[in-house]
Amino acid sequence: MTKPNIPFSPEVRERAVQMVFDHQGENGSQCGAIRSIASKIGCSGETLRNGVRQGERNRAQRAGPTTEQGERIKALERGNRELRQANEIPRKASAGFGLAQFDRRSRA
């Protein structure tokens, strides 16, 4: 049986990530700090590790998009998807009209 997915608030997540950065030296490694803090707050180590990786990106310690850039990319992709769908409607309609004219000529 799997653990239920309980989302943590952004404040709790940010505080846990900050605790990992603060206690990294005490536990000997980042992995040790993640395991220790994850067990204290009741989340999986993988969940906290993902938050730490994103925190490192936001602090420019790791390559990759920051949280703000990720949100902007998602919004742009959503806009592109909507525009593609809007452009598809007239294309399908014009294709349908073209076939209708072709059918009328062949029947006559």
C-alpha positions, -999 to +999 in steps of 0.1 A: +000+000+000+014+034-009+016+065+013-011+091+006+001+121-013-001+150+011+010+182-005+031+205+017+026+242+017+052+263-001+063+278+032+070+243+047+088+233+016+110+264+015+118+260+052+127+223+048+150+232+018+166+260+039+172+235+067+190+211+043+213+239+032+219+249+068+226+214+081+245+200+052+279+203+070+266+187+102+254+155+086+285+151+064+266+153+031+236+167+015+221+132+012+224+127+050+208+161+056+179+153+033+173+119+049+174+134+084+151+164+077+127+143+055+120+119+084+115+148+108+089+166+086+072+134+074+079+135+037+099+112+014+135+118+008+128+121-029+103+148-024+127+169-004+156+161-028+135+175-057+128+207-036+165+210-028+174+207-065+149+234-074+163+256-046+198+251-061+185+262-095+168+293-080+201+302-063+221+297-095+240+268-079+227+243-105+220+246-142+184+246-153+153+268-153+144+286-121+108+284-107+098+317-124+113+306-157+095+272-154+062+290-148+068+313-178+076+284-200+044+266-190+024+297-197+040+301-232+035+265-241-002+267-230-006+298-252+010+280-282-013+250-277-044+273-276-032+291-308-026+258-326-061+247-317-076+280-328-057+278-362-069+242-367-106+251-367-105+273-399-081+248-416-106+219-410-135+241-421-118+251-453-109+215-460-145+205-455-158+232-479-133+221-505-145+185-503-181+196-505-175+214-538-156+184-552-185+161-543-211+183-560-192+184-592-187+146-594-224+140-588-236+163-616 
